């Protein structure tokens, strides 16, 4: 499963990414701390899920 992570706090973002990578088969295709960049990424990266 392809996923984007959208979390304001960088520390939390990295922690969540690490947890997902260690415990699931979800592939993180992008990470964002600012929501203004997300819409373009969703259109081009086509994730199956967003966190």
Secondary structure, 3 states (H helix, E strand, C coil): CEEEEECCCHHHHHHHHHHHHHHCCCEEEEEECCHHHHHHHHHHHCCCEEC
